[in-house]
């Protein structure tokens, strides 16, 4: 199964490990896994509040 990879340099998605546009290495871009024991949820909520204020 192939996964969609992301190139940080040219902001494009591809199935290749090397970007065909800029020849940079691509990364796997997935969201963080959900967990009921969200250890960092407190910090993300605080950051979100600060971003709304500023």
C-alpha positions in Angstrom: 0.0 0.0 0.0 1.4 3.4 -1.0 1.1 6.4 1.2 0.9 10.0 0.2 4.2 11.9 0.9 4.7 15.6 1.2 7.6 17.8 0.0 8.3 20.7 2.4 10.4 22.6 -0.1 7.8 23.0 -2.9 4.7 22.2 -0.8 3.5 19.4 -3.1 2.2 15.8 -2.5 3.6 12.8 -4.3 3.9 9.0 -4.0 7.7 9.1 -4.5 10.3 9.2 -1.8 12.1 11.9 -3.7 10.1 14.9 -5.1 10.1 15.0 -8.8 9.9 18.8 -8.9 12.8 19.8 -6.6 14.6 16.5 -6.0 14.2 16.9 -2.2 13.4 14.0 0.2 9.7 13.8 1.0 8.1 13.1 4.4 5.0 11.2 5.6 2.5 13.8 6.7 -0.1 12.3 9.1 -2.0 13.8 12.0 -1.2 12.7 15.6 -2.9 9.5 16.7 -5.9 10.1 18.9 -5.7 9.0 22.5 -8.2 9.3 25.4 -5.3 10.0 27.7 -4.2 13.1 25.7 -0.9 14.0 27.5 -0.4 17.2 25.5 -4.0 18.4 25.2 -3.6 20.9 28.0 -0.7 22.6 26.1 -2.5 22.6 22.8 -5.6 24.3 24.3 -3.4 26.9 26.0 -1.7 27.6 22.7 -5.0 27.9 20.9 -6.2 30.5 23.5 -3.0 32.5 23.1 -3.4 32.5 19.3 -6.9 33.9 19.6 -5.8 36.7 21.9 -2.8 37.8 19.8 
